[in-house]
Amino acid sequence: MKTGMPWMLIGTSMFILGLVLFYVINPNGNKDLENIKNIGTFVGLSGMGVTLAGIVLRLISRNEQPIKENYDV
């Protein structure tokens, strides 16, 4: 596996987990559920950052073709 691919998978799963925690939980005045919903927001935003880091790592670690210079004119 490439360097950034596991980071992208982890970040995407964190983002999806954050969405689930934020939209599924209805606190109705319960402080514990409210805290879990806030944790879902944090996990989702962190997941976006981890995904972006994975994309950047993947772009940095790509093997580029060497520059072939032709001096024949």
C-alpha positions in Angstrom: 0.0 0.0 0.0 1.2 3.5 -0.7 2.1 5.9 2.1 -1.0 8.1 2.1 -3.6 5.4 1.5 -4.1 4.2 5.1 -4.3 7.8 6.3 -7.0 8.5 3.7 -9.0 5.4 4.8 -8.7 6.2 8.5 -9.6 9.9 7.9 -12.7 9.0 5.8 -13.9 6.5 8.4 -13.4 9.1 11.1 -15.4 11.6 9.1 -18.2 9.2 8.5 -18.2 8.2 12.3 -18.4 11.9 13.1 -21.4 12.4 10.8 -23.2 9.5 12.4 -22.5 10.7 15.9 -23.6 14.2 15.1 -26.8 13.5 13.1 -28.1 10.3 14.8 -27.9 11.4 18.4 -30.8 13.6 19.7 -29.7 14.8 23.2 -33.1 16.2 24.5 -31.4 17.9 27.4 -29.2 15.0 28.4 -25.7 16.3 29.0 -24.0 12.9 28.3 -25.6 12.7 24.9 -24.8 16.3 24.2 -21.1 15.6 25.0 -21.1 12.6 22.6 -22.6 14.8 19.9 -19.9 17.4 20.4 -17.3 14.6 20.3 -18.8 13.5 17.0 -18.2 17.1 15.7 -14.6 16.9 16.8 -14.0 13.5 15.3 -15.6 14.5 12.0 -13.4 17.6 11.7 -10.3 15.7 12.7 -11.2 13.1 10.1 -11.2 15.8 7.4 -7.7 16.9 8.5 -6.4 13.3 8.5 -7.8 12.7 5.0 -6.2 15.9 3.7 -2.9 14.8 5.3 -3.2 11.4 3.6 -3.8 13.1 0.2 -0.8 15.3 0.7 1.4 12.3 1.7 0.3 10.4 -1.3 1.1 13.3 -3.6 4.5 13.9 -2.1 5.5 10.2 -2.2 4.7 9.7 -5.9 7.5 8.6 -8.1 7.9 11.2 -10.8 9.7 10.5 -14.1 13.2 11.9 -14.2 13.7 14.9 -16.4 15.4 13.9 -19.7 17.3 16.7 -21.1 18.2 16.6 -24.7 21.1 18.8 -25.6 21.1 17.9 -29.2 20.0 20.9 -31.2 
